[in-house]
Amino acid sequence: MDSPKSFFESQLQEWHTARDNHEALTCVWTREMASPKLPTPLRVQCNPARLISTGAKIDKASIAARPCFLCEANRPKEQQSLALNEEFEWLVNPFPILPYHYTIAAKQHRPQRFPDAYDAMIQATKALPEEDIVFYNGPKCGASAPDHLHLQAGIGSNVPLIEYAKQVTAGEGIQAISPFGYLAYLIHDAEDKEKFNSLYRSLPIPEEEYEPRMNVVAYRKGDKVSLIVIPRHAHRPRCYSTEGNAQYLISPGALDMCGLLITPRLEDYDRLTATRAADILCEVGVRTEPTIDVGIMQGKEVRFTVIGGPLNSPRG
């Protein structure tokens, strides 16, 4: 059976659109945004090819009016697949943010719901090199196809929150971290699924929605897979729909919430600062005041202990 990397390379040879867009990543502008208030700089990428995803309409009427681009019948004829398991398959993402950018799609059309993709995330993370990450965008947390269950993956070096998390000393239970002013949970041993389940059950589900708003990112150190779970307060920041100079066309998904902000417009790339970027992420995430470093969540009742300051409950 082909490895994901060999499959990816063969697809780039056969599919010109995907090859050209992945080659164009070498010309994408990226810069760091440092601040004395942040433990590590945020990063911003100017990527005009992502305008379609950033501006995607995900209301029920818009989804119903378009064919699902992740269903096999609606994919470009050049886009082939490689089985991950009986339920999921690897696809090359033709509009990449990261090098070797995959979509890992369910073979059957069904809604975005993370518990249904949990095992696939662990399996995919183990199948990829250690430098790669696998990530999930919730239905109202950056997913441009919330009607079709899928993950994404790619080379995750230089993604700020991943770099930060890898330096956090592993503790028992679930660790709460907040390097950029909004809450994230770190699960060092992701194969202990009950740890995630206890957190998942503790997060609020908005009215008329079916799962907590969140992004999830998996990475590997040796044989151990870790998860970062980022609860979300909002789908998009207010500046997304503001008119004039106050508008920033930023619609945060998992990578943005990990400190790599994607801007399809050059003017947003040029004027975005570390302070403005952190404000945007705090607005859509769960803001923590004051910024905390590390906390531990343990027990069936999900109790929190925080080192360095009080923690705002995700139910608040």
Salt bridges, closest charged atoms under 4 A:
ASP20 OD1 - ARG19 NE 3.91
GLU32 OE2 - ARG43 NH1 3.38
GLU78 OE2 - LYS77 NZ 3.32
GLU87 OE1 - ARG110 NH2 3.17
GLU89 OE2 - ARG75 NH2 2.57
ASP116 OD2 - ARG110 NH1 3.99
ASP116 OD1 - ARG113 NH1 2.97
ASP119 OD1 - LYS193 NZ 3.43
ASP132 OD2 - LYS5 NZ 3.20
ASP147 OD1 - ARG66 NH2 2.90
ASP147 OD2 - HIS109 NE2 3.71
GLU191 OE2 - LYS126 NZ 2.84
GLU194 OE2 - ARG201 NH2 2.58
GLU209 OE2 - LYS140 NZ 3.82
GLU209 OE2 - ARG213 NH2 2.46
GLU267 OE2 - ARG265 NE 3.51
ASP268 OD2 - ARG265 NE 2.95
ASP268 OD1 - ARG271 NH2 3.01
GLU283 OE2 - ARG238 NH1 3.37
GLU289 OE2 - ARG287 NE 3.98
GLU301 OE1 - ARG303 NH2 2.87
